[in-house]
């Protein structure tokens, strides 16, 4: 559901991202074609497309950087990656040491702190968190 309270990429964003990728493929084949991204019958404004692409980029950067942080602190790669994805999306179990037959209890404190931050980041949907970090937000 695109209005859910869980983290992760919402269906609306995923659909816009898919249609944007498809539009770019068509544009590479037909450079002169004008093909707006549409949701239903309404074209999606370019500002929304840029926001969705920016969110998707930050989402992937977050996954990669947090996975590398966990891996650098001694967690195996598959466990680190799946734990980051599970916590960023607020979905629960991952793979490896945090799989469905286990839980997060066996992780070290540093791993739990990083994953707690990841859960907050996922719940606030990255951009909200980044806005809070800007000086402009605190001047108002």
C-alpha positions as CSV (number, residue, x, y, z in Angstrom):
1,X,0.0,0.0,0.0
2,X,1.5,3.3,-1.0
3,X,0.3,5.0,2.2
4,X,1.6,2.4,4.7
5,X,3.5,3.3,7.8
6,X,6.3,0.8,7.1
7,X,9.6,1.8,5.6
8,X,11.0,0.9,2.3
9,X,10.1,1.8,-1.3
10,X,6.4,2.4,-1.6
11,X,4.5,0.8,-4.5
12,X,3.8,4.2,-6.0
13,X,7.5,5.0,-6.0
14,X,8.3,1.6,-7.4
15,X,5.8,2.0,-10.2
16,X,7.0,5.5,-11.1
17,X,10.6,4.2,-11.0
18,X,9.8,1.3,-13.3
19,X,7.9,3.6,-15.8
20,X,10.8,6.1,-15.7
21,X,13.3,3.4,-16.5
22,X,11.1,2.1,-19.3
23,X,10.7,5.6,-20.7
24,X,14.5,6.1,-20.7
25,X,14.9,2.8,-22.7
26,X,12.4,4.0,-25.2
27,X,14.0,7.4,-25.3
28,X,17.4,5.8,-26.1
29,X,15.8,3.9,-29.0
30,X,13.7,7.0,-30.2
31,X,15.5,10.1,-29.1
32,X,12.9,12.5,-30.5
33,X,9.9,10.7,-28.9
34,X,8.0,12.6,-26.2
35,X,6.7,10.0,-23.8
36,X,5.5,11.3,-20.4
37,X,5.4,9.0,-17.4
38,X,1.8,8.5,-16.5
39,X,-0.1,7.2,-13.5
40,X,-3.5,6.2,-14.8
41,X,-4.3,9.0,-17.3
42,X,-2.4,11.8,-15.5
43,X,1.2,12.6,-16.4
44,X,3.7,12.6,-13.5
45,X,5.4,16.0,-13.1
46,X,9.2,16.1,-13.6
47,X,9.7,17.3,-10.1
48,X,8.0,14.2,-8.8
49,X,10.1,12.0,-11.1
50,X,13.3,13.7,-9.8
51,X,12.2,13.2,-6.2
52,X,11.5,9.5,-6.7
53,X,14.8,9.1,-8.5
54,X,16.6,10.9,-5.7
55,X,14.8,8.8,-3.0
56,X,15.7,5.6,-4.8
57,X,19.4,6.7,-5.1
58,X,19.6,7.6,-1.4
59,X,17.8,4.3,-0.6
60,X,20.5,2.3,-2.5
61,X,23.3,4.4,-1.0
62,X,22.0,3.8,2.5
63,X,21.8,0.1,1.9
64,X,25.4,-0.1,0.5
65,X,27.0,2.2,3.1
66,X,25.2,0.6,6.1
67,X,26.1,-2.9,4.9
68,X,29.7,-1.8,4.5
69,X,29.7,-0.4,8.1
70,X,28.3,-3.6,9.5
71,X,30.7,-5.7,7.5
72,X,33.6,-3.5,8.7
73,X,32.6,-4.2,12.3
74,X,32.9,-7.9,11.8
75,X,29.5,-9.1,10.6
76,X,29.4,-11.5,7.6
77,X,28.3,-9.9,4.4
78,X,25.0,-11.8,3.8
79,X,23.9,-11.2,7.4
80,X,24.9,-7.5,7.2
81,X,23.1,-6.9,3.9
82,X,19.9,-8.7,4.9
83,X,19.8,-7.1,8.3
84,X,20.1,-3.6,6.7
85,X,17.4,-4.3,4.2
86,X,15.1,-5.8,6.9
87,X,15.7,-2.9,9.2
88,X,15.4,-0.2,6.6
89,X,12.1,-1.7,5.4
90,X,11.0,-2.6,9.0
91,X,10.1,-6.1,7.9
92,X,11.7,-8.3,10.6
93,X,14.0,-11.3,10.0
94,X,16.7,-11.3,7.4
95,X,19.2,-14.1,6.4
96,X,22.2,-15.6,8.1
97,X,22.5,-14.8,11.8
98,X,19.3,-12.7,11.7
99,X,17.3,-15.3,9.8
100,X,13.8,-16.6,10.7
101,X,15.3,-19.4,12.8
102,X,17.3,-16.9,14.8
103,X,17.0,-13.2,15.9
104,X,19.1,-10.1,16.5
105,X,20.0,-11.1,20.0
106,X,23.3,-12.6,19.1
107,X,24.6,-9.4,17.4
108,X,27.2,-7.2,19.1
109,X,26.1,-3.8,20.6
110,X,27.6,-1.8,17.7
111,X,25.6,-3.9,15.2
112,X,22.4,-3.2,17.2
113,X,23.1,0.5,17.3
114,X,23.7,0.7,13.6
115,X,20.6,-1.3,12.9
116,X,18.5,0.8,15.3
117,X,19.7,3.9,13.4
118,X,18.7,2.0,10.2
119,X,15.2,1.3,11.5
120,X,14.8,5.0,12.3
121,X,16.1,6.0,8.9
122,X,13.7,3.6,7.2
123,X,10.7,4.7,9.3
124,X,11.4,8.4,8.5
125,X,12.0,7.6,4.8
126,X,15.5,9.0,4.5
127,X,14.6,12.4,3.2
128,X,12.9,13.4,6.4
129,X,16.0,12.4,8.3
130,X,18.2,14.4,5.9
131,X,16.0,17.5,6.2
132,X,16.3,17.4,10.0
133,X,20.1,17.5,9.6
134,X,20.1,20.7,7.5
135,X,20.8,24.0,9.2
136,X,17.8,25.6,7.4
137,X,15.4,23.3,9.3
138,X,16.7,24.5,12.6
139,X,16.6,28.3,11.7
140,X,12.8,28.4,11.5
